[in-house]
Amino acid sequence: WQAIIPVQPREGEGRFYDVVGPICETGDFLGKERTLNIVAGDLLAVRSSGAYGFTMSSNYNSRPRVAEIMVDGEQTHVVRARETIADLMRGEQLLPE
């Protein structure tokens, strides 16, 4: 179980949500039946991201790694920049014709 909370909390009652990851796997759930008061576009903080953190991440399905952000009170700091598709392709070469 990992804590999943809205970055900007909203007043009022929440609804039940399943929070899933970005890959096409049936077991890619970050949380099931979580009560959250959110709307489309809200950011969620996953307090212990496991395989989605850099140390356990991979580029499975050609997915770039996400940015890592440190939150220090009211301040945020980019610790590691988000990877791009160009980052994934760097070092690859086409076969000669």
Jmol script that loads the backbone (N, CA, C; Angstrom):
load data "model"
ATOM      1  N   TRP A   1       0.846  -1.174   0.000  1.00  0.00           N
ATOM      2  CA  TRP A   1       0.000   0.000   0.000  1.00  0.00           C
ATOM      3  C   TRP A   1       0.884   1.228   0.000  1.00  0.00           C
ATOM      4  N   GLN A   2       0.550   2.188  -0.847  1.00  0.00           N
ATOM      5  CA  GLN A   2       1.305   3.438  -0.869  1.00  0.00           C
ATOM      6  C   GLN A   2       0.350   4.621  -0.841  1.00  0.00           C
ATOM      7  N   ALA A   3       0.777   5.659  -0.147  1.00  0.00           N
ATOM      8  CA  ALA A   3      -0.050   6.862  -0.036  1.00  0.00           C
ATOM      9  C   ALA A   3      -0.100   7.579  -1.380  1.00  0.00           C
ATOM     10  N   ILE A   4      -1.306   7.916  -1.820  1.00  0.00           N
ATOM     11  CA  ILE A   4      -1.524   8.676  -3.054  1.00  0.00           C
ATOM     12  C   ILE A   4      -2.397   9.864  -2.671  1.00  0.00           C
ATOM     13  N   ILE A   5      -1.849  11.071  -2.866  1.00  0.00           N
ATOM     14  CA  ILE A   5      -2.564  12.268  -2.422  1.00  0.00           C
ATOM     15  C   ILE A   5      -2.542  13.327  -3.516  1.00  0.00           C
ATOM     16  N   PRO A   6      -3.588  14.155  -3.595  1.00  0.00           N
ATOM     17  CA  PRO A   6      -3.566  15.269  -4.549  1.00  0.00           C
ATOM     18  C   PRO A   6      -2.501  16.289  -4.154  1.00  0.00           C
ATOM     19  N   VAL A   7      -1.806  16.831  -5.139  1.00  0.00           N
ATOM     20  CA  VAL A   7      -0.807  17.870  -4.871  1.00  0.00           C
ATOM     21  C   VAL A   7      -1.502  19.129  -4.350  1.00  0.00           C
ATOM     22  N   GLN A   8      -2.640  19.469  -4.924  1.00  0.00           N
ATOM     23  CA  GLN A   8      -3.448  20.607  -4.466  1.00  0.00           C
ATOM     24  C   GLN A   8      -4.767  20.056  -3.915  1.00  0.00           C
ATOM     25  N   PRO A   9      -4.872  19.835  -2.609  1.00  0.00           N
ATOM     26  CA  PRO A   9      -6.107  19.272  -2.044  1.00  0.00           C
ATOM     27  C   PRO A   9      -7.323  20.147  -2.331  1.00  0.00           C
ATOM     28  N   ARG A  10      -8.471  19.493  -2.482  1.00  0.00           N
ATOM     29  CA  ARG A  10      -9.742  20.181  -2.725  1.00  0.00           C
ATOM     30  C   ARG A  10     -10.676  19.922  -1.544  1.00  0.00           C
ATOM     31  N   GLU A  11     -11.566  20.856  -1.308  1.00  0.00           N
ATOM     32  CA  GLU A  11     -12.584  20.684  -0.273  1.00  0.00           C
ATOM     33  C   GLU A  11     -13.686  19.770  -0.808  1.00  0.00           C
ATOM     34  N   GLY A  12     -14.373  19.105   0.090  1.00  0.00           N
ATOM     35  CA  GLY A  12     -15.507  18.283  -0.303  1.00  0.00           C
ATOM     36  C   GLY A  12     -15.200  16.800  -0.229  1.00  0.00           C
ATOM     37  N   GLU A  13     -16.217  16.027  -0.573  1.00  0.00           N
ATOM     38  CA  GLU A  13     -16.084  14.575  -0.511  1.00  0.00           C
ATOM     39  C   GLU A  13     -15.467  14.036  -1.788  1.00  0.00           C
ATOM     40  N   GLY A  14     -14.739  12.954  -1.647  1.00  0.00           N
ATOM     41  CA  GLY A  14     -14.104  12.326  -2.792  1.00  0.00           C
ATOM     42  C   GLY A  14     -14.935  11.190  -3.358  1.00  0.00           C
ATOM     43  N   ARG A  15     -14.409  10.609  -4.407  1.00  0.00           N
ATOM     44  CA  ARG A  15     -14.995   9.425  -5.036  1.00  0.00           C
ATOM     45  C   ARG A  15     -13.930   8.346  -5.058  1.00  0.00           C
ATOM     46  N   PHE A  16     -14.347   7.115  -5.332  1.00  0.00           N
ATOM     47  CA  PHE A  16     -13.402   6.007  -5.426  1.00  0.00           C
ATOM     48  C   PHE A  16     -12.751   5.985  -6.803  1.00  0.00           C
ATOM     49  N   TYR A  17     -11.427   5.816  -6.826  1.00  0.00           N
ATOM     50  CA  TYR A  17     -10.663   5.730  -8.067  1.00  0.00           C
ATOM     51  C   TYR A  17      -9.669   4.587  -7.983  1.00  0.00           C
ATOM     52  N   ASP A  18      -9.384   3.994  -9.139  1.00  0.00           N
ATOM     53  CA  ASP A  18      -8.231   3.120  -9.301  1.00  0.00           C
ATOM     54  C   ASP A  18      -7.155   3.965  -9.965  1.00  0.00           C
ATOM     55  N   VAL A  19      -5.967   3.998  -9.387  1.00  0.00           N
ATOM     56  CA  VAL A  19      -4.854   4.779  -9.929  1.00  0.00           C
ATOM     57  C   VAL A  19      -3.895   3.794 -10.578  1.00  0.00           C
ATOM     58  N   VAL A  20      -3.662   3.993 -11.879  1.00  0.00           N
ATOM     59  CA  VAL A  20      -2.851   3.043 -12.640  1.00  0.00           C
ATOM     60  C   VAL A  20      -1.634   3.726 -13.240  1.00  0.00           C
ATOM     61  N   GLY A  21      -0.646   2.916 -13.612  1.00  0.00           N
ATOM     62  CA  GLY A  21       0.562   3.427 -14.247  1.00  0.00           C
ATOM     63  C   GLY A  21       0.387   3.552 -15.747  1.00  0.00           C
ATOM     64  N   PRO A  22       1.433   4.009 -16.437  1.00  0.00           N
ATOM     65  CA  PRO A  22       1.331   4.329 -17.856  1.00  0.00           C
ATOM     66  C   PRO A  22       1.593   3.173 -18.814  1.00  0.00           C
ATOM     67  N   ILE A  23       1.930   1.990 -18.305  1.00  0.00           N
ATOM     68  CA  ILE A  23       2.244   0.905 -19.237  1.00  0.00           C
ATOM     69  C   ILE A  23       1.033   0.018 -19.462  1.00  0.00           C
ATOM     70  N   CYS A  24       1.065  -0.752 -20.507  1.00  0.00           N
ATOM     71  CA  CYS A  24      -0.076  -1.581 -20.911  1.00  0.00           C
ATOM     72  C   CYS A  24       0.007  -2.957 -20.260  1.00  0.00           C
ATOM     73  N   GLU A  25      -0.114  -3.014 -18.962  1.00  0.00           N
ATOM     74  CA  GLU A  25      -0.066  -4.266 -18.222  1.00  0.00           C
ATOM     75  C   GLU A  25      -1.252  -4.313 -17.271  1.00  0.00           C
ATOM     76  N   THR A  26      -1.863  -5.476 -17.144  1.00  0.00           N
ATOM     77  CA  THR A  26      -3.053  -5.593 -16.304  1.00  0.00           C
ATOM     78  C   THR A  26      -2.762  -5.387 -14.823  1.00  0.00           C
ATOM     79  N   GLY A  27      -1.532  -5.610 -14.394  1.00  0.00           N
ATOM     80  CA  GLY A  27      -1.198  -5.457 -12.984  1.00  0.00           C
ATOM     81  C   GLY A  27      -0.596  -4.119 -12.633  1.00  0.00           C
ATOM     82  N   ASP A  28      -0.678  -3.141 -13.524  1.00  0.00           N
ATOM     83  CA  ASP A  28      -0.009  -1.855 -13.310  1.00  0.00           C
ATOM     84  C   ASP A  28      -0.877  -0.905 -12.484  1.00  0.00           C
ATOM     85  N   PHE A  29      -1.261  -1.344 -11.297  1.00  0.00           N
ATOM     86  CA  PHE A  29      -2.063  -0.525 -10.387  1.00  0.00           C
ATOM     87  C   PHE A  29      -1.158   0.099  -9.333  1.00  0.00           C
ATOM     88  N   LEU A  30      -1.302   1.385  -9.126  1.00  0.00           N
ATOM     89  CA  LEU A  30      -0.615   2.055  -8.023  1.00  0.00           C
ATOM     90  C   LEU A  30      -1.494   2.052  -6.777  1.00  0.00           C
ATOM     91  N   GLY A  31      -2.799   2.063  -6.984  1.00  0.00           N
ATOM     92  CA  GLY A  31      -3.742   2.015  -5.874  1.00  0.00           C
ATOM     93  C   GLY A  31      -5.125   1.675  -6.385  1.00  0.00           C
ATOM     94  N   LYS A  32      -5.849   0.837  -5.642  1.00  0.00           N
ATOM     95  CA  LYS A  32      -7.209   0.459  -6.025  1.00  0.00           C
ATOM     96  C   LYS A  32      -8.200   1.017  -5.012  1.00  0.00           C
ATOM     97  N   GLU A  33      -9.332   1.486  -5.539  1.00  0.00           N
ATOM     98  CA  GLU A  33     -10.437   1.995  -4.724  1.00  0.00           C
ATOM     99  C   GLU A  33      -9.975   3.035  -3.709  1.00  0.00           C
ATOM    100  N   ARG A  34      -9.223   4.026  -4.195  1.00  0.00           N
ATOM    101  CA  ARG A  34      -8.758   5.118  -3.336  1.00  0.00           C
ATOM    102  C   ARG A  34      -9.777   6.245  -3.362  1.00  0.00           C
ATOM    103  N   THR A  35     -10.079   6.783  -2.207  1.00  0.00           N
ATOM    104  CA  THR A  35     -10.995   7.914  -2.111  1.00  0.00           C
ATOM    105  C   THR A  35     -10.208   9.195  -2.349  1.00  0.00           C
ATOM    106  N   LEU A  36     -10.520   9.866  -3.461  1.00  0.00           N
ATOM    107  CA  LEU A  36      -9.824  11.096  -3.843  1.00  0.00           C
ATOM    108  C   LEU A  36     -10.837  12.131  -4.307  1.00  0.00           C
ATOM    109  N   ASN A  37     -10.600  13.378  -3.972  1.00  0.00           N
ATOM    110  CA  ASN A  37     -11.415  14.481  -4.476  1.00  0.00           C
ATOM    111  C   ASN A  37     -10.579  15.184  -5.540  1.00  0.00           C
ATOM    112  N   ILE A  38     -10.717  14.746  -6.789  1.00  0.00           N
ATOM    113  CA  ILE A  38      -9.887  15.237  -7.893  1.00  0.00           C
ATOM    114  C   ILE A  38     -10.735  15.477  -9.131  1.00  0.00           C
ATOM    115  N   VAL A  39     -10.159  16.236 -10.067  1.00  0.00           N
ATOM    116  CA  VAL A  39     -10.760  16.435 -11.385  1.00  0.00           C
ATOM    117  C   VAL A  39      -9.675  16.171 -12.427  1.00  0.00           C
ATOM    118  N   ALA A  40     -10.092  15.996 -13.673  1.00  0.00           N
ATOM    119  CA  ALA A  40      -9.141  15.742 -14.761  1.00  0.00           C
ATOM    120  C   ALA A  40      -8.070  16.825 -14.781  1.00  0.00           C
ATOM    121  N   GLY A  41      -6.818  16.406 -14.878  1.00  0.00           N
ATOM    122  CA  GLY A  41      -5.696  17.334 -14.930  1.00  0.00           C
ATOM    123  C   GLY A  41      -5.014  17.568 -13.589  1.00  0.00           C
ATOM    124  N   ASP A  42      -5.638  17.143 -12.488  1.00  0.00           N
ATOM    125  CA  ASP A  42      -4.998  17.294 -11.178  1.00  0.00           C
ATOM    126  C   ASP A  42      -3.747  16.422 -11.099  1.00  0.00           C
ATOM    127  N   LEU A  43      -2.744  16.894 -10.380  1.00  0.00           N
ATOM    128  CA  LEU A  43      -1.524  16.121 -10.149  1.00  0.00           C
ATOM    129  C   LEU A  43      -1.661  15.333  -8.857  1.00  0.00           C
ATOM    130  N   LEU A  44      -1.164  14.103  -8.891  1.00  0.00           N
ATOM    131  CA  LEU A  44      -1.165  13.260  -7.699  1.00  0.00           C
ATOM    132  C   LEU A  44       0.266  12.997  -7.266  1.00  0.00           C
ATOM    133  N   ALA A  45       0.489  12.965  -5.976  1.00  0.00           N
ATOM    134  CA  ALA A  45       1.790  12.576  -5.427  1.00  0.00           C
ATOM    135  C   ALA A  45       1.675  11.133  -4.963  1.00  0.00           C
ATOM    136  N   VAL A  46       2.536  10.283  -5.510  1.00  0.00           N
ATOM    137  CA  VAL A  46       2.621   8.891  -5.072  1.00  0.00           C
ATOM    138  C   VAL A  46       3.806   8.856  -4.116  1.00  0.00           C
ATOM    139  N   ARG A  47       3.519   8.703  -2.845  1.00  0.00           N
ATOM    140  CA  ARG A  47       4.532   8.915  -1.808  1.00  0.00           C
ATOM    141  C   ARG A  47       5.650   7.874  -1.799  1.00  0.00           C
ATOM    142  N   SER A  48       5.412   6.714  -2.360  1.00  0.00           N
ATOM    143  CA  SER A  48       6.478   5.699  -2.467  1.00  0.00           C
ATOM    144  C   SER A  48       6.279   5.017  -3.809  1.00  0.00           C
ATOM    145  N   SER A  49       7.022   5.450  -4.791  1.00  0.00           N
ATOM    146  CA  SER A  49       6.700   5.077  -6.166  1.00  0.00           C
ATOM    147  C   SER A  49       7.334   3.783  -6.657  1.00  0.00           C
ATOM    148  N   GLY A  50       8.169   3.125  -5.882  1.00  0.00           N
ATOM    149  CA  GLY A  50       8.704   1.820  -6.259  1.00  0.00           C
ATOM    150  C   GLY A  50       9.330   1.799  -7.634  1.00  0.00           C
ATOM    151  N   ALA A  51       8.790   0.965  -8.518  1.00  0.00           N
ATOM    152  CA  ALA A  51       9.362   0.781  -9.855  1.00  0.00           C
ATOM    153  C   ALA A  51       9.280   2.033 -10.713  1.00  0.00           C
ATOM    154  N   TYR A  52       8.481   3.015 -10.300  1.00  0.00           N
ATOM    155  CA  TYR A  52       8.402   4.248 -11.072  1.00  0.00           C
ATOM    156  C   TYR A  52       9.485   5.237 -10.666  1.00  0.00           C
ATOM    157  N   GLY A  53      10.205   4.972  -9.583  1.00  0.00           N
ATOM    158  CA  GLY A  53      11.356   5.785  -9.209  1.00  0.00           C
ATOM    159  C   GLY A  53      12.555   5.384 -10.059  1.00  0.00           C
ATOM    160  N   PHE A  54      13.564   6.227 -10.115  1.00  0.00           N
ATOM    161  CA  PHE A  54      14.685   6.001 -11.019  1.00  0.00           C
ATOM    162  C   PHE A  54      15.428   4.701 -10.740  1.00  0.00           C
ATOM    163  N   THR A  55      15.635   4.364  -9.490  1.00  0.00           N
ATOM    164  CA  THR A  55      16.462   3.194  -9.174  1.00  0.00           C
ATOM    165  C   THR A  55      15.858   1.881  -9.645  1.00  0.00           C
ATOM    166  N   MET A  56      14.548   1.782  -9.753  1.00  0.00           N
ATOM    167  CA  MET A  56      13.900   0.549 -10.207  1.00  0.00           C
ATOM    168  C   MET A  56      13.271   0.703 -11.589  1.00  0.00           C
ATOM    169  N   SER A  57      13.483   1.820 -12.230  1.00  0.00           N
ATOM    170  CA  SER A  57      12.813   2.082 -13.505  1.00  0.00           C
ATOM    171  C   SER A  57      13.526   1.411 -14.668  1.00  0.00           C
ATOM    172  N   SER A  58      12.800   1.301 -15.747  1.00  0.00           N
ATOM    173  CA  SER A  58      13.381   0.813 -16.999  1.00  0.00           C
ATOM    174  C   SER A  58      12.706   1.582 -18.134  1.00  0.00           C
ATOM    175  N   ASN A  59      13.145   1.326 -19.328  1.00  0.00           N
ATOM    176  CA  ASN A  59      12.523   1.956 -20.492  1.00  0.00           C
ATOM    177  C   ASN A  59      11.614   0.968 -21.213  1.00  0.00           C
ATOM    178  N   TYR A  60      10.967   0.116 -20.451  1.00  0.00           N
ATOM    179  CA  TYR A  60      10.033  -0.877 -20.975  1.00  0.00           C
ATOM    180  C   TYR A  60       8.994  -0.199 -21.868  1.00  0.00           C
ATOM    181  N   ASN A  61       8.707  -0.822 -22.990  1.00  0.00           N
ATOM    182  CA  ASN A  61       7.758  -0.271 -23.971  1.00  0.00           C
ATOM    183  C   ASN A  61       8.202   1.095 -24.488  1.00  0.00           C
ATOM    184  N   SER A  62       9.501   1.351 -24.474  1.00  0.00           N
ATOM    185  CA  SER A  62      10.071   2.634 -24.937  1.00  0.00           C
ATOM    186  C   SER A  62       9.487   3.827 -24.189  1.00  0.00           C
ATOM    187  N   ARG A  63       9.269   3.655 -22.896  1.00  0.00           N
ATOM    188  CA  ARG A  63       8.752   4.744 -22.064  1.00  0.00           C
ATOM    189  C   ARG A  63       9.917   5.523 -21.470  1.00  0.00           C
ATOM    190  N   PRO A  64      10.000   6.829 -21.702  1.00  0.00           N
ATOM    191  CA  PRO A  64      11.038   7.632 -21.042  1.00  0.00           C
ATOM    192  C   PRO A  64      10.804   7.661 -19.527  1.00  0.00           C
ATOM    193  N   ARG A  65      11.878   7.763 -18.784  1.00  0.00           N
ATOM    194  CA  ARG A  65      11.750   7.874 -17.329  1.00  0.00           C
ATOM    195  C   ARG A  65      11.207   9.260 -16.971  1.00  0.00           C
ATOM    196  N   VAL A  66      10.435   9.292 -15.913  1.00  0.00           N
ATOM    197  CA  VAL A  66       9.814  10.548 -15.476  1.00  0.00           C
ATOM    198  C   VAL A  66      10.825  11.419 -14.739  1.00  0.00           C
ATOM    199  N   ALA A  67      10.484  12.668 -14.588  1.00  0.00           N
ATOM    200  CA  ALA A  67      11.310  13.577 -13.782  1.00  0.00           C
ATOM    201  C   ALA A  67      11.186  13.181 -12.314  1.00  0.00           C
ATOM    202  N   GLU A  68      12.222  13.468 -11.558  1.00  0.00           N
ATOM    203  CA  GLU A  68      12.157  13.299 -10.107  1.00  0.00           C
ATOM    204  C   GLU A  68      12.145  14.690  -9.489  1.00  0.00           C
ATOM    205  N   ILE A  69      11.163  14.917  -8.634  1.00  0.00           N
ATOM    206  CA  ILE A  69      10.971  16.223  -8.018  1.00  0.00           C
ATOM    207  C   ILE A  69      11.088  16.075  -6.503  1.00  0.00           C
ATOM    208  N   MET A  70      11.913  16.893  -5.884  1.00  0.00           N
ATOM    209  CA  MET A  70      12.009  16.915  -4.429  1.00  0.00           C
ATOM    210  C   MET A  70      11.122  18.045  -3.923  1.00  0.00           C
ATOM    211  N   VAL A  71      10.290  17.726  -2.951  1.00  0.00           N
ATOM    212  CA  VAL A  71       9.422  18.723  -2.338  1.00  0.00           C
ATOM    213  C   VAL A  71       9.981  19.030  -0.957  1.00  0.00           C
ATOM    214  N   ASP A  72      10.276  20.305  -0.723  1.00  0.00           N
ATOM    215  CA  ASP A  72      10.834  20.768   0.544  1.00  0.00           C
ATOM    216  C   ASP A  72       9.929  21.878   1.055  1.00  0.00           C
ATOM    217  N   GLY A  73       8.959  21.504   1.863  1.00  0.00           N
ATOM    218  CA  GLY A  73       7.977  22.486   2.331  1.00  0.00           C
ATOM    219  C   GLY A  73       7.169  23.010   1.164  1.00  0.00           C
ATOM    220  N   GLU A  74       7.264  24.299   0.909  1.00  0.00           N
ATOM    221  CA  GLU A  74       6.536  24.928  -0.192  1.00  0.00           C
ATOM    222  C   GLU A  74       7.352  24.982  -1.480  1.00  0.00           C
ATOM    223  N   GLN A  75       8.606  24.553  -1.434  1.00  0.00           N
ATOM    224  CA  GLN A  75       9.480  24.633  -2.604  1.00  0.00           C
ATOM    225  C   GLN A  75       9.601  23.272  -3.281  1.00  0.00           C
ATOM    226  N   THR A  76       9.764  23.316  -4.608  1.00  0.00           N
ATOM    227  CA  THR A  76      10.021  22.095  -5.372  1.00  0.00           C
ATOM    228  C   THR A  76      11.317  22.259  -6.147  1.00  0.00           C
ATOM    229  N   HIS A  77      12.018  21.155  -6.320  1.00  0.00           N
ATOM    230  CA  HIS A  77      13.295  21.167  -7.028  1.00  0.00           C
ATOM    231  C   HIS A  77      13.341  19.976  -7.976  1.00  0.00           C
ATOM    232  N   VAL A  78      13.728  20.210  -9.227  1.00  0.00           N
ATOM    233  CA  VAL A  78      13.920  19.106 -10.169  1.00  0.00           C
ATOM    234  C   VAL A  78      15.251  18.451  -9.823  1.00  0.00           C
ATOM    235  N   VAL A  79      15.199  17.206  -9.382  1.00  0.00           N
ATOM    236  CA  VAL A  79      16.399  16.460  -9.007  1.00  0.00           C
ATOM    237  C   VAL A  79      16.970  15.752 -10.231  1.00  0.00           C
ATOM    238  N   ARG A  80      16.088  15.231 -11.056  1.00  0.00           N
ATOM    239  CA  ARG A  80      16.498  14.560 -12.291  1.00  0.00           C
ATOM    240  C   ARG A  80      15.473  14.936 -13.359  1.00  0.00           C
ATOM    241  N   ALA A  81      15.939  15.434 -14.492  1.00  0.00           N
ATOM    242  CA  ALA A  81      15.040  15.863 -15.573  1.00  0.00           C
ATOM    243  C   ALA A  81      14.356  14.658 -16.224  1.00  0.00           C
ATOM    244  N   ARG A  82      13.174  14.881 -16.753  1.00  0.00           N
ATOM    245  CA  ARG A  82      12.439  13.859 -17.498  1.00  0.00           C
ATOM    246  C   ARG A  82      13.228  13.465 -18.739  1.00  0.00           C
ATOM    247  N   GLU A  83      13.261  12.183 -19.052  1.00  0.00           N
ATOM    248  CA  GLU A  83      13.909  11.727 -20.282  1.00  0.00           C
ATOM    249  C   GLU A  83      13.028  12.046 -21.485  1.00  0.00           C
ATOM    250  N   THR A  84      13.657  12.184 -22.618  1.00  0.00           N
ATOM    251  CA  THR A  84      12.935  12.404 -23.869  1.00  0.00           C
ATOM    252  C   THR A  84      13.121  11.186 -24.773  1.00  0.00           C
ATOM    253  N   ILE A  85      12.349  11.123 -25.840  1.00  0.00           N
ATOM    254  CA  ILE A  85      12.533  10.060 -26.832  1.00  0.00           C
ATOM    255  C   ILE A  85      13.939  10.146 -27.416  1.00  0.00           C
ATOM    256  N   ALA A  86      14.435  11.373 -27.620  1.00  0.00           N
ATOM    257  CA  ALA A  86      15.805  11.545 -28.127  1.00  0.00           C
ATOM    258  C   ALA A  86      16.821  10.921 -27.168  1.00  0.00           C
ATOM    259  N   ASP A  87      16.586  11.041 -25.863  1.00  0.00           N
ATOM    260  CA  ASP A  87      17.474  10.399 -24.887  1.00  0.00           C
ATOM    261  C   ASP A  87      17.476   8.886 -25.074  1.00  0.00           C
ATOM    262  N   LEU A  88      16.309   8.322 -25.346  1.00  0.00           N
ATOM    263  CA  LEU A  88      16.211   6.869 -25.531  1.00  0.00           C
ATOM    264  C   LEU A  88      16.939   6.410 -26.788  1.00  0.00           C
ATOM    265  N   MET A  89      16.909   7.224 -27.825  1.00  0.00           N
ATOM    266  CA  MET A  89      17.504   6.852 -29.110  1.00  0.00           C
ATOM    267  C   MET A  89      19.002   7.147 -29.187  1.00  0.00           C
ATOM    268  N   ARG A  90      19.504   7.965 -28.269  1.00  0.00           N
ATOM    269  CA  ARG A  90      20.921   8.329 -28.284  1.00  0.00           C
ATOM    270  C   ARG A  90      21.762   7.054 -28.230  1.00  0.00           C
ATOM    271  N   GLY A  91      22.741   6.974 -29.086  1.00  0.00           N
ATOM    272  CA  GLY A  91      23.619   5.811 -29.120  1.00  0.00           C
ATOM    273  C   GLY A  91      23.154   4.706 -30.052  1.00  0.00           C
ATOM    274  N   GLU A  92      21.903   4.764 -30.520  1.00  0.00           N
ATOM    275  CA  GLU A  92      21.429   3.757 -31.470  1.00  0.00           C
ATOM    276  C   GLU A  92      21.835   4.156 -32.881  1.00  0.00           C
ATOM    277  N   GLN A  93      22.054   3.165 -33.717  1.00  0.00           N
ATOM    278  CA  GLN A  93      22.452   3.429 -35.094  1.00  0.00           C
ATOM    279  C   GLN A  93      21.649   2.545 -36.035  1.00  0.00           C
ATOM    280  N   LEU A  94      21.362   3.090 -37.216  1.00  0.00           N
ATOM    281  CA  LEU A  94      20.686   2.309 -38.247  1.00  0.00           C
ATOM    282  C   LEU A  94      21.685   1.364 -38.898  1.00  0.00           C
ATOM    283  N   LEU A  95      21.190   0.251 -39.377  1.00  0.00           N
ATOM    284  CA  LEU A  95      22.049  -0.672 -40.122  1.00  0.00           C
ATOM    285  C   LEU A  95      22.421  -0.050 -41.460  1.00  0.00           C
ATOM    286  N   PRO A  96      23.626  -0.284 -41.926  1.00  0.00           N
ATOM    287  CA  PRO A  96      23.997   0.257 -43.243  1.00  0.00           C
ATOM    288  C   PRO A  96      23.182  -0.426 -44.336  1.00  0.00           C
ATOM    289  N   GLU A  97      22.933   0.306 -45.399  1.00  0.00           N
ATOM    290  CA  GLU A  97      22.147  -0.261 -46.513  1.00  0.00           C
ATOM    291  C   GLU A  97      22.985  -1.161 -47.373  1.00  0.00           C
TER     292      GLU A  97
END
end "model"
wireframe off; spacefill off
backbone 0.3
color backbone group
